[in-house]
């Protein structure tokens, strides 16, 4: 199933790049780190014609030993993303703070940016974490649920409470992160 989601995402991404229009006036709403990532090619413009939001995206990182590492994804609001970028760790402000494994997880996170799923944190960004597989397997034993076919692990205090383990892995350099998708909506 993972391979199928990967192929579907690559096909979607290539099509989105082909159809992308210049961001135009929406560029002024990008946050400074988003502008920088666009300029240096870490994110690419996939904004479609007539869009009321700027859309930026990158392919998933998959050049690692699949036996030892895995990718997990998290849809985040601006406050959480800015904290992560400033401190290099996830904040302990979210009661559930789900991370979702694999390309299935990335597709699931995308539902929050497209409005098909909602949460009070108003996600604008999908962050990809490349993690040691044993860490993710351990987090699954603490708390895991299946959401729309995706394996979701809650890190927050109302879920599994594994945030300290996840942050320890980031702090130790075992887990890395990067932004892989942004939907920047103009302020109302």
Secondary structure as UniProt FT lines:
FT   HELIX           2..19
FT   HELIX           24..29
FT   HELIX           32..39
FT   TURN            40..41
FT   STRAND          44..45
FT   TURN            49..50
FT   STRAND          53..57
FT   TURN            66..68
FT   STRAND          69..76
FT   HELIX           78..87
FT   STRAND          98..101
FT   HELIX           102..113
FT   TURN            114..115
FT   TURN            120..121
FT   STRAND          125..132
FT   HELIX           133..142
FT   STRAND          145..147
FT   TURN            148..149
FT   STRAND          150..154
FT   TURN            157..160
FT   HELIX           163..171
FT   TURN            172..173
FT   STRAND          176..185
//
